[in-house]
Amino acid sequence: MAKTININIDGKEIQTQEGEFILNAARANDIFIPAICYLTRCSPTLACRICLVEADGKQVYACNAKSKDGMNIKTSTENIEVERRAIMEVYDVNHPLQCGVCDQSGECELQNYTLELGVDSQSYAVKDVARVAQDWGHLRYDPGLCIVCERCSTACKDMIGDNSLKTVARGADALDADYKANMPKDAYAMWNKLNKSIIGLTSGGDMLDCTSCGECAAVCPVGALVDSHFMYKTNAWELNQIPATCGHCSAGCQITYDVKHTSIENPEDKIYRVMNEWNYVSLCGAGRYGFDYENKVESKDEEAFAKAIEAFNKADTIEFTSTITNEEAYLLQKLKEKKGYKLVNNEAKAFKTFLKDYSGISGTSLYGSDLKAVHNSNFVVSIGSALKTDNPNARYALNNSMTVNKGAGLYFHPVNDPIINGLAKGLMSVQHAPLQEETALYLVLDLFADKTKLPTDVVKYLESFHSEKTVTVTETIKEKVVEIVKEMKVNEETGEEEEVEVEKSKMVPKKISKEVQVDDNKLLEILGADAKFMETLEKNLKKKDTFALMVGADLYTHPNSKNLARLVALVEKYSKFEVTMIPPLTNSLGVALICDLDDSKGSYTIGYNVKADFTLSALGDGDLDMPAINQQEGTLTSINKRVNPTNAALSYNGYELNDIANALGLEAENVIDYTVSLPLSSGFKAEKFDNLPNHYENDGTEVRGYLLDNISVKTTNEKVAKFSDKKMEGTIIYLANPVRQFTEFTNKTTNLDEIGGLYMSEEFLKKSDLNEGDSVKVKNDNGELVVKIISDNKIAGDIALLPTFDSKINSEVMFGSYRFATASIEKV
């Protein structure tokens, strides 16, 4: 753990961690140092050099220089001010004077710093080159506006892991030679680099090949990268920012909905874009672009409401999804207690059961860690989650650990993922067969648990997988070789040169083979790990001291989920790993903690965003309309065990669940009146909604809502079951979504236009007689579907994906509880 030290900045004594970048230490203590290129969670690029400071009398870059105990720092000197002004003058050279129509105007950092540093004249000039704007799909890149700060490429590499952007040659004339002698040194170095470069695509094509998160446009300080849907739609200062929480996956990302009136003729609010605190949290493409999923209702339909009350009086079951707020989940629980309804939510029920089984060994109601611990670790293991699509922020945390912390890790999953495989050399992917998640967890225990504390029967079981085997290894040794060479030497007696033979020796490499006894771990064989797995792992583990384990939904629905939950608890208890569980959907954790869930439905069911005998729907396709999450006030419980507030970005004129609850005997003016009543026994706090904050501090501290209390619970014994080495074989399908899709709500949005179908890798298609666009029948004992094939370059291998986001494809019919199934795939 880093040591706390004292440093002095501009006469102010502050505390920070030894080795922390000076810029981060200053920001955490509200001390301003100008910086354009640096992003808090990323590696320094030294592209702008404007963060110059003087540390102990030496001029350094605050983004790259590390804090030392007792260090004395000045953020401004006469020489630094000259450098900074010259740098800003250079940034303004040939920058187009189109601020009036630039989408970034009003929130442009180039504007801000030009004014901040008082640039009111220009001392430098260079011939400009043609820089044509480029359409990159969901983004537009204008190199004429680009200042090559590299924030876009750095965010793509260090935050997201797509590595889709890089600097490429601009093709400009060289700078006048006199500038090098006459300009301030750092200003010249920055300008020389800027003059040579623009941003390009690593793919070498003309379209971005990435997961389309839009983070590059979010971090762009100027108008060079803009979301295509936002171009020329509004001025930044006209927008009203509504702080909220993203409602698409369980990451619970902090966002702001930027809204204003729709048009001169239509005064109703419209969402124009979604923004985020990009220094502290990254958004996926669903969060950034999937914002217009509101349910537009003109007025309250009294007739439909009366039918809803009639249906509730008739029903014995309420089935619902986890794309609801904590307050709505609480209302459903209160209705269960009052009217005796069964509450059915299969994915939340599976997660709730998994948590309970885990608690039997852990002694706590919740897992112990969060994504911040993953970010900060340098060795990460992921089991049971298709990270890229299940929870993109979990993937970003993994990537940040690999890149910024120079970390390593293990990714266990049956679906081969080229995006995950490309994150870092130190990340080892183990593509095991479905049903082998227990084996993976036993391997983690075997490799990392403290066996002096691990239960004896578990230690003995692990030992049973080990044996010794003899292998032949080749190694290189140095061997002394003596050879006779002829040399010309002077004869001392005659004084004449003559040829003589001389012995010379040298060490030469020689390969030898020998037999050695080595450990043979059958767990590795069962999982299909690479032959050099242990050798590579030992290399990757060097200097690693902070460990994180992420587990996901494949485990919660596994036939042996109880044993898996207990194994996860053993890993957490007897190794250095901090455990984070990835909730399956938006508010699965909140629902699991609030609702007493049932296994089966009764005879008449009310569906909330689920098709049923009577359907309440925020999608606008039911018997009574409901508001979508972007039209509601309430709270959502995130993967980080934080209860985060979300606000209504858009109006809603229809009935809400609270109206139904009141008609059935509950009493609350607004649904957020229940925020203070969320169950304390599950870790919630008696906090009023209006008192919940939603922001980050300058040091990155998350000040959003509140953290759940991790309640102590009674433990059972620590026994775990042996696993079966049974493999799921044949043609395998997996219940998962493509990038940027999660639910029918993301599917409803304008900018996320993925098509539902059977997603197959290019590799899978080449080996079959199938082609993209073919209609196929997918069939097994559970049911059958006819769908079209979609070629997906974001997956590899021989497992096809069936999505859940498209309501026209009833994918769940093909599966039991587990996310994998075998099926035949035949061309129609």
HELIX and SHEET records of a PDB file:
HELIX    1   1 ILE A   22  ALA A   28  1                                   7    
HELIX    2   2 GLU A   78  ASP A   92  1                                  15    
HELIX    3   3 GLU A  109  GLU A  116  1                                   8    
HELIX    4   4 ARG A  151  THR A  154  1                                   4    
HELIX    5   5 ALA A  155  ILE A  160  3                                   6    
HELIX    6   6 ALA A  177  ASN A  182  1                                   6    
HELIX    7   7 LYS A  185  LYS A  196  1                                  12    
HELIX    8   8 GLU A  215  VAL A  219  1                                   5    
HELIX    9   9 SER A  228  PHE A  230  5                                   3    
HELIX   10  10 ALA A  236  GLU A  238  5                                   3    
HELIX   11  11 GLY A  285  TYR A  289  1                                   5    
HELIX   12  12 GLU A  302  LYS A  314  1                                  13    
HELIX   13  13 ASN A  326  LYS A  339  1                                  14    
HELIX   14  14 ASN A  346  SER A  362  1                                  17    
HELIX   15  15 LEU A  371  ASN A  376  1                                   6    
HELIX   16  16 LEU A  387  ASP A  390  1                                   4    
HELIX   17  17 PRO A  392  THR A  403  1                                  12    
HELIX   18  18 PRO A  418  ASN A  421  1                                   4    
HELIX   19  19 GLU A  437  PHE A  448  1                                  12    
HELIX   20  20 THR A  456  GLU A  463  1                                   8    
HELIX   21  21 LYS A  522  LEU A  527  1                                   6    
HELIX   22  22 PHE A  533  ASN A  540  1                                   8    
HELIX   23  23 ALA A  553  TYR A  556  1                                   4    
HELIX   24  24 SER A  561  TYR A  574  1                                  14    
HELIX   25  25 SER A  588  ILE A  594  1                                   7    
HELIX   26  26 ILE A  629  GLN A  631  5                                   3    
HELIX   27  27 LEU A  657  ALA A  663  1                                   7    
HELIX   28  28 VAL A  671  SER A  677  5                                   7    
HELIX   29  29 LEU A  680  SER A  682  5                                   3    
HELIX   30  30 PHE A  689  ASN A  691  5                                   3    
HELIX   31  31 GLU A  744  LYS A  748  1                                   5    
HELIX   32  32 GLU A  762  LYS A  767  1                                   6    
HELIX   33  33 SER A  811  MET A  814  5                                   4    
SHEET    1   A 5 LYS A  12  GLN A  17  0                                        
SHEET    2   A 5 THR A   4  ILE A   9 -1                                        
SHEET    3   A 5 ASN A  72  LYS A  74  1                                        
SHEET    4   A 5 LEU A  52  ALA A  55 -1                                        
SHEET    5   A 5 LYS A  58  TYR A  61 -1                                        
SHEET    1   B 3 GLN A 134  ASP A 135  0                                        
SHEET    2   B 3 LEU A 139  TYR A 141 -1                                        
SHEET    3   B 3 LEU A 225  ASP A 227 -1                                        
SHEET    1   C 2 LEU A 165  ALA A 169  0                                        
SHEET    2   C 2 SER A 197  LEU A 201 -1                                        
SHEET    1   D 3 ASN A 240  THR A 245  0                                        
SHEET    2   D 3 GLN A 254  HIS A 261 -1                                        
SHEET    3   D 3 ASP A 269  MET A 275 -1                                        
SHEET    1   E 5 LYS A 342  VAL A 344  0                                        
SHEET    2   E 5 THR A 317  PHE A 320  1                                        
SHEET    3   E 5 THR A 605  TYR A 608  1                                        
SHEET    4   E 5 PHE A 614  SER A 617  1                                        
SHEET    5   E 5 LEU A 624  ASP A 625  1                                        
SHEET    1   F 5 LEU A 427  VAL A 430  0                                        
SHEET    2   F 5 ALA A 408  PHE A 412  1                                        
SHEET    3   F 5 PHE A 379  ILE A 383  1                                        
SHEET    4   F 5 PHE A 547  VAL A 551  1                                        
SHEET    5   F 5 PHE A 577  MET A 581  1                                        
SHEET    1   G 2 HIS A 466  VAL A 490  0                                        
SHEET    2   G 2 GLU A 497  ASN A 521 -1                                        
SHEET    1   H 3 GLY A 634  THR A 637  0                                        
SHEET    2   H 3 ARG A 642  THR A 646 -1                                        
SHEET    3   H 3 TYR A 706  LEU A 707 -1                                        
SHEET    1   I 2 ASN A 694  TYR A 696  0                                        
SHEET    2   I 2 GLU A 702  ARG A 704 -1                                        
SHEET    1   J 3 ILE A 799  LEU A 802  0                                        
SHEET    2   J 3 ILE A 732  LEU A 735  1                                        
SHEET    3   J 3 PHE A 820  THR A 822 -1                                        
SHEET    1   K 4 LEU A 758  MET A 760  0                                        
SHEET    2   K 4 GLY A 783  SER A 791  1                                        
SHEET    3   K 4 SER A 775  ASN A 780 -1                                        
SHEET    4   K 4 SER A 824  LYS A 827 -1                                        
END                                                                             
